[in-house]
Amino acid sequence: MTPQARAAATRTNLLMGAARAFARRGYTATTTNDILQEAGATKGSLYFHFASKEDIAVALTRLQYDSWPPRIEEIRKQATSPLDALLDIVDMVVHRFQHDVVVRAGVRLNLERDLVSDQMPAPFLGWEDLICGVLAEAQGQGQIRPSVDVEVESRVLVSAFFGIQHRSLVLTGQRDLPQRFAEFWVRWLPAISADDTVTGRAQAHARSLLGRS
């Protein structure tokens, strides 16, 4: 392994250790020693790559944000319609919020973002832009009613999801996230759908979410 590759691997290991620590304890309660213990790393290696715990938190949050676009792009390439893309994006997002430690750490860090750094990337806006684009495509293909304001509905969906995931995090550690989101999904998507076919697909997708644990 080259020195550059070894340094990159060490940095990744430190970030993953930080993700496990932040996901479990949050930002304030996590110490650099917690991160070192999770990563099995030395203090010298940590401070070679990061100036502080704050620096690690910002880097980890950016890593989480940067991890979404490639996955979403792949889904949109493979989807047969904008609605299918939206359903698959929802599946991926719900799964990662439940099971991906980097995402779970990002959620905890955003809850304490005012205590972390003013360099923390802005949440929500990227999701709103993405959903707005998908809804606009669906509207153009007749899957969503022409009267629907896709910009407003993108904010409604993003706001609802993040509120639902926060409730699920606090009350169940996100174990019931699929079920709680399905309760919203089965009401929201049919309300903007153009026909019964779209409504039926939304309801079937909600049932699949309800069946998860």
Secondary structure, DSSP 8 states (H G I E B T S, - for coil): --HHHHHHHHHHHHHHHHHHHHHHHHHHH--HHHHHHHHT--HHHHHHH-SSHHHHHHHHHHHHHHHHHHHHHHHHHH-SSHHHHHHHHHHHHHHHHHH-HHHHHHHHHHHTHHHH-TTS---SHHHHHHHHHHHHHHHHTTSB-TT--HHHHHHHHHHHHHHHHHHHHHHHTTTTHHHHHHHHHHHHHHHHBSSHHHHHHHHHHHHHHHT--
